[in-house]
Amino acid sequence: MPVIRINADGDRPRMHSGTAPVAQALHRDPGDGPVIVMIHGWKYKPHLPAHCPHQHLFAFSPKDMPWRAPSWPRQMGFGTGHADEGLAIAFGWNARGAPWAAQASAVAAGRALAEVLNLLHRRWPQRPVHIMGHSMGVELALEALHHLPRGAVDRIISMTGASYRSRVEAALNTAAGRASEFYSITSRENDIVDFLFERLTPPPRSGDHSIGFGLEAPNAVTLQLDCPDTLDHLQAMGAAIGASQRRVCHWSAYTRPGVLRFYNALLRQPERWPLARIRAGLPESTAPRWSRLMAPPALPQLLPLPQKAS
């Protein structure tokens, strides 16, 4: 059972297919390897044919909707048949509607997620449990931390997370949050989405900014994937991630060549990827907002002038 598909029904978890209790499905897993919870972002909704994440991101052979997406479970090492591949939880929620409505839905869905994580922690208190979420899906992970005991979550990967700094800081200051590590994947390719998020959703406090600006916390690190120095540092550590090809892209945090393999290593081999070592080789700050959009276009290199024959 490499993937268990669960959806949030308001603030309660339900199986994507069938009527069996979620706890029953979790108890059928043998318990070898890590648990990796995958959470989609805005615009998806389970059971809606053109927007169902279980047919797209969470499928082993994703359907085009309308664009092609990589299979998160497959790229994260599931479906191999290996005894130690662990368990993937594909967690869906209603992310349709206006951004402010989706944000409210994300908070309720975060409580449903917490119920699942509590079940996992009670059954396997020593088993590594990680979360990876894209865009507004990160809000679910942050809300869940407020309802979990210490040690329930190990690492969280925020892929261009649509959330505010103070929201992350508060979540990382909970019992569960202080015992976890938060990897904020950012890119100046996502600046337009960050800007719109700040204009269309109310901040927890005046003057707050999205985590695309960067994040300061002892157990958090920001990785700007369109920064050449960051990519060089990660490559020196063993992660080959493709360079940026676009000025604007909301999905590059999981579509960039090599990036899902990097997340796989980050979650499955934490001893090789300690947070302190990752942080030590990064630039002191991220690039300012709009720096990628406003940068002059790269000019083609001129060919050398032909040499005269002597």
Buried (B, 14 or more C-beta within 10 A) or exposed (E): EBBBBBBBBEBEBBBBEEEEEBBEBBEEBEEEBBBBBBBBBBBBBBEEEEBBBBBBBBBEEBEEBEEEBBBBBBBBBBBEEEEEBBBBBBBBBBBBBEBEEBBBBBBBBBBBBBBBBBBBBEEBEEBBBBBBBBBBBBBBBBBBBBBBBEBBBBBBBBBBBBBBBBBBBBBBEBEBBBBBBBBBBBBBBBBBBBBEBBEEBEBEEEEBBBBBBBBEBEBBBBBBBBBEEBBEBBEEBEBEBEEBEEBBBBBBBBBBEBBBBBBBBBBBEBEEBEBEEBEEEBEEEBBEBEEBEEEEEEEEEEEEEEEEEE
